[in-house]
Amino acid sequence: MQADQKSAALELTLKLCTEFEGFSEKPYLCPAGVHTIGYGLTHYSGGKKVTMQDAPISKEKALSETRYLLAGFQESVLQCCPAIKSTGLLAACTDLAYNIGANAFGSSTLRKVVNEGGSNDDIAAQFRRWNKGGGKVLAGLTRRREAEIAII
């Protein structure tokens, strides 16, 4: 994938991520019980995990941290899904990987379906499987998956 496509996908991912994560200047526990801050950050660009004792974060710093981390998730997605050629599919997969973790994405059936050249309907069905937090279907995750599907 060309650099301009990757850059466009990253900006699209950032838009999705910030819209659905929302912003919190102070640390909180997400529905899955993980310490989180900013736009869904569970750790910082230097690798340090978020704790409940962390200082507040500005929107500008949170955006910078999120963009940096999303770029890493994008590279992980491209490594395990070299078949991705679409900016929208790359952005959707990167947003999902950020939300569920790179390891979960890498071992997902979605990854297999993408690499096998599955139809958009098959890919959409796999996205829809990832709408739970703490074992419960969450309306916010359902909306997020539909937004990801809309750009593939």
C-alpha positions as CSV (number, residue, x, y, z in Angstrom):
1,M,0.0,0.0,0.0
2,Q,1.3,3.4,-0.9
3,A,2.3,6.0,1.7
4,D,-0.5,8.4,0.8
5,Q,-3.1,5.7,1.1
6,K,-1.7,4.7,4.5
7,S,-1.7,8.3,5.6
8,A,-5.3,8.8,4.5
9,A,-6.3,5.6,6.3
10,L,-4.6,6.7,9.4
11,E,-6.5,10.0,9.5
12,L,-9.8,8.1,8.8
13,T,-8.9,5.7,11.7
14,L,-8.2,8.7,14.0
15,K,-11.6,10.2,13.2
16,L,-13.4,6.9,13.9
17,C,-11.4,6.3,17.1
18,T,-11.8,9.7,18.6
19,E,-15.5,9.7,17.8
20,F,-16.2,6.4,19.4
21,E,-13.7,6.5,22.2
22,G,-14.7,10.0,23.3
23,F,-12.2,12.0,25.4
24,S,-11.4,11.8,29.1
25,E,-8.7,14.0,30.5
26,K,-8.6,11.8,33.6
27,P,-8.0,8.0,33.9
28,Y,-11.0,5.8,34.2
29,L,-11.9,2.1,34.0
30,C,-13.4,1.1,30.6
31,P,-16.3,-1.4,30.5
32,A,-13.7,-4.2,30.3
33,G,-12.1,-3.0,33.5
34,V,-8.9,-1.6,31.9
35,H,-7.3,1.7,33.0
36,T,-7.9,4.2,30.2
37,I,-7.3,7.9,29.4
38,G,-7.6,10.3,26.6
39,Y,-9.1,8.7,23.5
40,G,-9.1,5.1,24.7
41,L,-5.4,5.0,25.6
42,T,-4.5,2.0,27.7
43,H,-0.8,2.8,27.5
44,Y,1.3,5.7,26.3
45,S,3.6,5.9,23.2
46,G,6.6,5.1,25.5
47,G,5.0,1.8,26.6
48,K,3.9,2.9,30.1
49,K,0.5,1.5,31.0
50,V,-2.2,4.0,32.1
51,T,-2.9,3.9,35.9
52,M,-5.6,5.6,37.9
53,Q,-2.9,7.8,39.5
54,D,-1.8,9.4,36.1
55,A,-2.0,13.1,35.7
56,P,-4.8,14.6,33.4
57,I,-4.0,14.6,29.7
58,S,-4.8,17.5,27.3
59,K,-6.8,16.9,24.1
60,E,-3.7,17.8,22.0
61,K,-1.4,15.3,23.8
62,A,-4.1,12.6,23.7
63,L,-4.5,13.1,19.9
64,S,-0.8,13.0,19.4
65,E,-0.5,9.8,21.5
66,T,-3.5,8.2,19.8
67,R,-2.1,9.0,16.3
68,Y,1.3,7.5,17.2
69,L,-0.3,4.3,18.6
70,L,-2.7,4.0,15.7
71,A,0.2,4.1,13.3
72,G,1.7,1.1,15.1
73,F,-1.6,-0.7,14.9
74,Q,-1.9,0.1,11.2
75,E,1.5,-1.6,10.6
76,S,0.4,-4.6,12.6
77,V,-2.7,-4.9,10.5
78,L,-0.7,-4.6,7.2
79,Q,1.7,-7.3,8.4
80,C,-1.0,-9.8,9.1
81,C,-3.3,-8.7,6.3
82,P,-1.1,-8.0,3.3
83,A,-4.1,-8.4,1.0
84,I,-5.6,-5.1,2.1
85,K,-5.6,-2.7,-0.8
86,S,-8.5,-0.4,0.3
87,T,-8.0,2.7,2.4
88,G,-11.4,2.2,4.0
89,L,-10.7,-1.5,4.9
90,L,-7.3,-0.6,6.3
91,A,-8.9,2.2,8.5
92,A,-11.7,-0.1,9.7
93,C,-9.3,-3.0,10.5
94,T,-6.9,-0.6,12.3
95,D,-9.7,0.9,14.4
96,L,-10.9,-2.6,15.3
97,A,-7.3,-3.7,16.2
98,Y,-6.9,-0.6,18.4
99,N,-10.2,-1.5,20.1
100,I,-9.6,-5.2,20.6
101,G,-5.8,-5.5,20.6
102,A,-3.4,-6.4,17.9
103,N,-3.1,-10.0,19.1
104,A,-6.8,-10.6,19.1
105,F,-7.0,-9.0,15.6
106,G,-4.1,-11.2,14.4
107,S,-5.8,-14.4,15.5
108,S,-9.3,-13.4,14.4
109,T,-11.4,-15.1,11.7
110,L,-11.8,-11.6,10.3
111,R,-8.1,-11.6,9.4
112,K,-8.5,-14.9,7.7
113,V,-11.5,-13.7,5.7
114,V,-9.7,-10.6,4.6
115,N,-6.6,-12.5,3.5
116,E,-8.8,-15.0,1.6
117,G,-10.4,-12.2,-0.3
118,G,-13.8,-12.5,1.3
119,S,-16.8,-10.5,0.2
120,N,-17.7,-7.3,1.9
121,D,-20.7,-9.1,3.4
122,D,-18.4,-11.8,4.8
123,I,-16.0,-9.2,6.2
124,A,-19.0,-7.2,7.7
125,A,-20.2,-10.4,9.4
126,Q,-16.8,-10.8,11.1
127,F,-16.7,-7.2,12.3
128,R,-20.1,-7.6,13.9
129,R,-18.8,-10.4,16.1
130,W,-16.7,-7.9,18.0
131,N,-19.5,-6.0,19.8
132,K,-18.9,-7.2,23.4
133,G,-17.1,-5.8,26.4
134,G,-16.8,-7.8,29.5
135,G,-18.9,-10.6,27.8
136,K,-21.9,-8.3,27.2
137,V,-23.2,-6.8,24.0
138,L,-22.5,-3.0,24.2
139,A,-24.6,-0.6,22.1
140,G,-21.5,1.7,21.6
141,L,-19.4,-1.2,20.2
142,T,-22.3,-2.2,18.0
143,R,-22.5,1.3,16.6
144,R,-18.7,1.4,16.2
145,R,-18.6,-1.8,14.2
146,E,-21.4,-0.5,11.9
147,A,-19.3,2.7,11.3
148,E,-16.3,0.6,10.5
149,I,-18.4,-1.6,8.1
150,A,-19.7,1.6,6.4
151,I,-16.2,2.5,5.2
152,I,-15.0,-0.9,4.0
